[in-house]
Amino acid sequence: MHLTESRLREIEDRLAKITPKPWAHEWSGNEGDVESGHGVVSMAHGEICRLRGHLPVAEQAANGVFIAEAPNDVAELLTEVRRLRARLGEQA
């Protein structure tokens, strides 16, 4: 799949509209009690999302960390795509 310039702009536009960083993952509830506990992705002013379900705590934590780090990861990947395209002199 080739990321067109239009597709890159769509991704950048979505990223620009999210709740400002930093985001963090935290565990709320009893560590190991998935029924009463849940993962929370939050920022300074409150929750962004809660992770619930019958998943092992370690898997919920991994999902939470992935979600919390996604804005940073996507921004870094977009920057790297732009840098590499500029280096190659490529315009998609």
PyMOL commands that place a pseudoatom at each C-alpha (Angstrom):
pseudoatom trace, name=CA, resn=MET, resi=1, chain=A, elem=C, hetatm=0, pos=[0.000, 0.000, 0.000]
pseudoatom trace, name=CA, resn=HIS, resi=2, chain=A, elem=C, hetatm=0, pos=[1.315, 3.397, -0.933]
pseudoatom trace, name=CA, resn=LEU, resi=3, chain=A, elem=C, hetatm=0, pos=[0.435, 6.288, 1.355]
pseudoatom trace, name=CA, resn=THR, resi=4, chain=A, elem=C, hetatm=0, pos=[-0.672, 9.114, -0.861]
pseudoatom trace, name=CA, resn=GLU, resi=5, chain=A, elem=C, hetatm=0, pos=[-0.243, 12.728, 0.161]
pseudoatom trace, name=CA, resn=SER, resi=6, chain=A, elem=C, hetatm=0, pos=[-4.000, 12.909, 0.603]
pseudoatom trace, name=CA, resn=ARG, resi=7, chain=A, elem=C, hetatm=0, pos=[-3.974, 9.912, 2.964]
pseudoatom trace, name=CA, resn=LEU, resi=8, chain=A, elem=C, hetatm=0, pos=[-1.112, 11.405, 4.997]
pseudoatom trace, name=CA, resn=ARG, resi=9, chain=A, elem=C, hetatm=0, pos=[-3.086, 14.657, 5.369]
pseudoatom trace, name=CA, resn=GLU, resi=10, chain=A, elem=C, hetatm=0, pos=[-6.170, 12.693, 6.528]
pseudoatom trace, name=CA, resn=ILE, resi=11, chain=A, elem=C, hetatm=0, pos=[-4.110, 11.005, 9.240]
pseudoatom trace, name=CA, resn=GLU, resi=12, chain=A, elem=C, hetatm=0, pos=[-2.480, 14.303, 10.263]
pseudoatom trace, name=CA, resn=ASP, resi=13, chain=A, elem=C, hetatm=0, pos=[-5.896, 15.991, 10.434]
pseudoatom trace, name=CA, resn=ARG, resi=14, chain=A, elem=C, hetatm=0, pos=[-7.282, 13.276, 12.729]
pseudoatom trace, name=CA, resn=LEU, resi=15, chain=A, elem=C, hetatm=0, pos=[-4.195, 13.495, 14.927]
pseudoatom trace, name=CA, resn=ALA, resi=16, chain=A, elem=C, hetatm=0, pos=[-4.535, 17.287, 15.167]
pseudoatom trace, name=CA, resn=LYS, resi=17, chain=A, elem=C, hetatm=0, pos=[-8.103, 16.974, 16.517]
pseudoatom trace, name=CA, resn=ILE, resi=18, chain=A, elem=C, hetatm=0, pos=[-7.507, 14.588, 19.430]
pseudoatom trace, name=CA, resn=THR, resi=19, chain=A, elem=C, hetatm=0, pos=[-7.329, 15.499, 23.107]
pseudoatom trace, name=CA, resn=PRO, resi=20, chain=A, elem=C, hetatm=0, pos=[-3.920, 17.098, 23.718]
pseudoatom trace, name=CA, resn=LYS, resi=21, chain=A, elem=C, hetatm=0, pos=[-1.100, 14.897, 24.997]
pseudoatom trace, name=CA, resn=PRO, resi=22, chain=A, elem=C, hetatm=0, pos=[0.287, 13.547, 27.200]
pseudoatom trace, name=CA, resn=TRP, resi=23, chain=A, elem=C, hetatm=0, pos=[-1.899, 10.487, 27.598]
pseudoatom trace, name=CA, resn=ALA, resi=24, chain=A, elem=C, hetatm=0, pos=[-1.160, 7.798, 30.181]
pseudoatom trace, name=CA, resn=HIS, resi=25, chain=A, elem=C, hetatm=0, pos=[-2.379, 4.302, 31.017]
pseudoatom trace, name=CA, resn=GLU, resi=26, chain=A, elem=C, hetatm=0, pos=[-3.350, 3.480, 34.592]
pseudoatom trace, name=CA, resn=TRP, resi=27, chain=A, elem=C, hetatm=0, pos=[-4.976, 0.527, 36.317]
pseudoatom trace, name=CA, resn=SER, resi=28, chain=A, elem=C, hetatm=0, pos=[-8.060, 1.261, 38.381]
pseudoatom trace, name=CA, resn=GLY, resi=29, chain=A, elem=C, hetatm=0, pos=[-9.519, -1.276, 40.781]
pseudoatom trace, name=CA, resn=ASN, resi=30, chain=A, elem=C, hetatm=0, pos=[-8.161, -4.481, 42.195]
pseudoatom trace, name=CA, resn=GLU, resi=31, chain=A, elem=C, hetatm=0, pos=[-4.989, -5.563, 40.400]
pseudoatom trace, name=CA, resn=GLY, resi=32, chain=A, elem=C, hetatm=0, pos=[-5.943, -8.890, 38.862]
pseudoatom trace, name=CA, resn=ASP, resi=33, chain=A, elem=C, hetatm=0, pos=[-9.712, -8.571, 39.294]
pseudoatom trace, name=CA, resn=VAL, resi=34, chain=A, elem=C, hetatm=0, pos=[-10.769, -7.861, 35.740]
pseudoatom trace, name=CA, resn=GLU, resi=35, chain=A, elem=C, hetatm=0, pos=[-14.448, -7.680, 36.728]
pseudoatom trace, name=CA, resn=SER, resi=36, chain=A, elem=C, hetatm=0, pos=[-14.050, -4.780, 39.167]
pseudoatom trace, name=CA, resn=GLY, resi=37, chain=A, elem=C, hetatm=0, pos=[-10.836, -3.316, 37.781]
pseudoatom trace, name=CA, resn=HIS, resi=38, chain=A, elem=C, hetatm=0, pos=[-10.241, -1.702, 34.451]
pseudoatom trace, name=CA, resn=GLY, resi=39, chain=A, elem=C, hetatm=0, pos=[-7.557, 0.048, 32.506]
pseudoatom trace, name=CA, resn=VAL, resi=40, chain=A, elem=C, hetatm=0, pos=[-7.921, 3.759, 31.982]
pseudoatom trace, name=CA, resn=VAL, resi=41, chain=A, elem=C, hetatm=0, pos=[-6.268, 5.883, 29.317]
pseudoatom trace, name=CA, resn=SER, resi=42, chain=A, elem=C, hetatm=0, pos=[-6.285, 9.397, 30.698]
pseudoatom trace, name=CA, resn=MET, resi=43, chain=A, elem=C, hetatm=0, pos=[-4.813, 12.844, 30.431]
pseudoatom trace, name=CA, resn=ALA, resi=44, chain=A, elem=C, hetatm=0, pos=[-4.448, 15.671, 32.921]
pseudoatom trace, name=CA, resn=HIS, resi=45, chain=A, elem=C, hetatm=0, pos=[-8.134, 16.650, 32.855]
pseudoatom trace, name=CA, resn=GLY, resi=46, chain=A, elem=C, hetatm=0, pos=[-9.775, 13.227, 32.906]
pseudoatom trace, name=CA, resn=GLU, resi=47, chain=A, elem=C, hetatm=0, pos=[-10.329, 9.939, 31.171]
pseudoatom trace, name=CA, resn=ILE, resi=48, chain=A, elem=C, hetatm=0, pos=[-10.051, 9.402, 27.454]
pseudoatom trace, name=CA, resn=CYS, resi=49, chain=A, elem=C, hetatm=0, pos=[-11.281, 5.805, 27.533]
pseudoatom trace, name=CA, resn=ARG, resi=50, chain=A, elem=C, hetatm=0, pos=[-11.741, 2.808, 29.815]
pseudoatom trace, name=CA, resn=LEU, resi=51, chain=A, elem=C, hetatm=0, pos=[-10.623, -0.668, 28.886]
pseudoatom trace, name=CA, resn=ARG, resi=52, chain=A, elem=C, hetatm=0, pos=[-12.966, -3.334, 30.202]
pseudoatom trace, name=CA, resn=GLY, resi=53, chain=A, elem=C, hetatm=0, pos=[-13.582, -6.931, 29.402]
pseudoatom trace, name=CA, resn=HIS, resi=54, chain=A, elem=C, hetatm=0, pos=[-12.581, -10.429, 30.259]
pseudoatom trace, name=CA, resn=LEU, resi=55, chain=A, elem=C, hetatm=0, pos=[-9.011, -10.118, 29.104]
pseudoatom trace, name=CA, resn=PRO, resi=56, chain=A, elem=C, hetatm=0, pos=[-6.016, -10.982, 31.257]
pseudoatom trace, name=CA, resn=VAL, resi=57, chain=A, elem=C, hetatm=0, pos=[-4.720, -7.961, 33.159]
pseudoatom trace, name=CA, resn=ALA, resi=58, chain=A, elem=C, hetatm=0, pos=[-1.402, -8.046, 31.288]
pseudoatom trace, name=CA, resn=GLU, resi=59, chain=A, elem=C, hetatm=0, pos=[-3.228, -7.967, 27.943]
pseudoatom trace, name=CA, resn=GLN, resi=60, chain=A, elem=C, hetatm=0, pos=[-5.459, -5.094, 29.073]
pseudoatom trace, name=CA, resn=ALA, resi=61, chain=A, elem=C, hetatm=0, pos=[-2.380, -3.226, 30.261]
pseudoatom trace, name=CA, resn=ALA, resi=62, chain=A, elem=C, hetatm=0, pos=[-0.642, -3.793, 26.908]
pseudoatom trace, name=CA, resn=ASN, resi=63, chain=A, elem=C, hetatm=0, pos=[-3.752, -2.517, 25.078]
pseudoatom trace, name=CA, resn=GLY, resi=64, chain=A, elem=C, hetatm=0, pos=[-3.882, 0.535, 27.347]
pseudoatom trace, name=CA, resn=VAL, resi=65, chain=A, elem=C, hetatm=0, pos=[-0.226, 1.384, 26.824]
pseudoatom trace, name=CA, resn=PHE, resi=66, chain=A, elem=C, hetatm=0, pos=[-0.660, 0.963, 23.044]
pseudoatom trace, name=CA, resn=ILE, resi=67, chain=A, elem=C, hetatm=0, pos=[-3.632, 3.361, 23.021]
pseudoatom trace, name=CA, resn=ALA, resi=68, chain=A, elem=C, hetatm=0, pos=[-1.930, 5.864, 25.331]
pseudoatom trace, name=CA, resn=GLU, resi=69, chain=A, elem=C, hetatm=0, pos=[1.221, 5.915, 23.184]
pseudoatom trace, name=CA, resn=ALA, resi=70, chain=A, elem=C, hetatm=0, pos=[-0.617, 5.956, 19.825]
pseudoatom trace, name=CA, resn=PRO, resi=71, chain=A, elem=C, hetatm=0, pos=[-0.665, 9.777, 19.428]
pseudoatom trace, name=CA, resn=ASN, resi=72, chain=A, elem=C, hetatm=0, pos=[3.102, 9.977, 19.962]
pseudoatom trace, name=CA, resn=ASP, resi=73, chain=A, elem=C, hetatm=0, pos=[3.789, 6.936, 17.783]
pseudoatom trace, name=CA, resn=VAL, resi=74, chain=A, elem=C, hetatm=0, pos=[1.616, 8.177, 14.911]
pseudoatom trace, name=CA, resn=ALA, resi=75, chain=A, elem=C, hetatm=0, pos=[3.188, 11.645, 15.049]
pseudoatom trace, name=CA, resn=GLU, resi=76, chain=A, elem=C, hetatm=0, pos=[6.694, 10.147, 14.961]
pseudoatom trace, name=CA, resn=LEU, resi=77, chain=A, elem=C, hetatm=0, pos=[5.814, 7.832, 12.076]
pseudoatom trace, name=CA, resn=LEU, resi=78, chain=A, elem=C, hetatm=0, pos=[4.304, 10.701, 10.071]
pseudoatom trace, name=CA, resn=THR, resi=79, chain=A, elem=C, hetatm=0, pos=[7.420, 12.788, 10.673]
pseudoatom trace, name=CA, resn=GLU, resi=80, chain=A, elem=C, hetatm=0, pos=[9.618, 9.912, 9.531]
pseudoatom trace, name=CA, resn=VAL, resi=81, chain=A, elem=C, hetatm=0, pos=[7.543, 9.340, 6.381]
pseudoatom trace, name=CA, resn=ARG, resi=82, chain=A, elem=C, hetatm=0, pos=[7.804, 13.038, 5.542]
pseudoatom trace, name=CA, resn=ARG, resi=83, chain=A, elem=C, hetatm=0, pos=[11.567, 13.041, 6.244]
pseudoatom trace, name=CA, resn=LEU, resi=84, chain=A, elem=C, hetatm=0, pos=[12.215, 9.989, 4.081]
pseudoatom trace, name=CA, resn=ARG, resi=85, chain=A, elem=C, hetatm=0, pos=[10.078, 11.315, 1.233]
pseudoatom trace, name=CA, resn=ALA, resi=86, chain=A, elem=C, hetatm=0, pos=[11.925, 14.633, 1.329]
pseudoatom trace, name=CA, resn=ARG, resi=87, chain=A, elem=C, hetatm=0, pos=[15.224, 12.773, 1.298]
pseudoatom trace, name=CA, resn=LEU, resi=88, chain=A, elem=C, hetatm=0, pos=[14.124, 10.761, -1.715]
pseudoatom trace, name=CA, resn=GLY, resi=89, chain=A, elem=C, hetatm=0, pos=[12.660, 13.818, -3.391]
pseudoatom trace, name=CA, resn=GLU, resi=90, chain=A, elem=C, hetatm=0, pos=[9.369, 11.956, -3.620]
pseudoatom trace, name=CA, resn=GLN, resi=91, chain=A, elem=C, hetatm=0, pos=[5.996, 13.603, -3.903]
pseudoatom trace, name=CA, resn=ALA, resi=92, chain=A, elem=C, hetatm=0, pos=[3.065, 11.173, -3.638]
for i in range(1, 92): cmd.bond("trace and resi %d" % i, "trace and resi %d" % (i + 1))
show_as sticks, trace
zoom trace
